[in-house]
Amino acid sequence: MKKSDRYLKIVEWSDEDQCYVGTCPGLMLGGVHGSDEAKVYKELCQVVEEWIEIHEADGEPLPPETAGREYSGKFVLRVGKELHKKIAIDALRAGKSLNSYCVELLAESCQSR
């Protein structure tokens, strides 16, 4: 396994740029752009390899790995008192717990992207 295999690589269509954009969150800023999804992925893999080589040549530690991570299903979110109150009231009106209401909102938001 190469070190680059330990980092999540994402290629997605960008309506704003009207092309595919490849990124490697957590390792590098910016991304690779192009009209062919497979070519963008291939170029992204090469760029990630180069970033790793640069980090190592500079003696900088690599960021934490992002591929293959497991998630607990829990995270803390700070929203401010007023938003907390509004969401809690909306959840009550919907007859749901605050947790299930927020999960539903997050899931809907992710589906619409």
VENDA-V897190 format. One line per field, one symbol per residue. ss: DSSP state (h for helix, s for strand, l for the rest). A space follows every 50 residues. Layout:
ss->???
This chain:
ss->llhhhhlllsssssllllsssssllllllllsssllhhhhhhhhhhhhhh hhhhhhhlllllllllllllllllllllllhhhhhhhhhhhhhllllhhh hhhhhhhhhhhll
